[in-house]
Amino acid sequence: LNGDENLDIADDLRKAVIELGKENGMSQERVNSLQSFIPIDGASMEQLFGEELPLGLRML
């Protein structure tokens, strides 16, 4: 879920993915990210992209 209805998947599909994930041990943090928009923090961004952004550059 990213907050853009043009890019988000349909609610019924998202709910099915959440239920399947819960049945298979998906972490609560991951479930939360599928239920509502959660902005990416610095640590998560570094984990996703592998390194810190140069000083003054930020992801929107």
C-alpha positions, 0 to 999 in steps of 0.5 A: 500500500503506497497511498496512490489508488492508481498504483495500489492493488484492489482491496479484495486482492490485498485482503486475500494476500494479508490473510494468506500471509497471516496463515503462513507466518507473515510478520505483524509489521508486514501485515501493517504495511499492507493494511495502511500507508507507512512512510519508509524510514531511513533505516528501511530505505537503506535496507531497500537500496543498500546505502545511504543517499548523498547528503541533501538528496532524499526520496519523496 
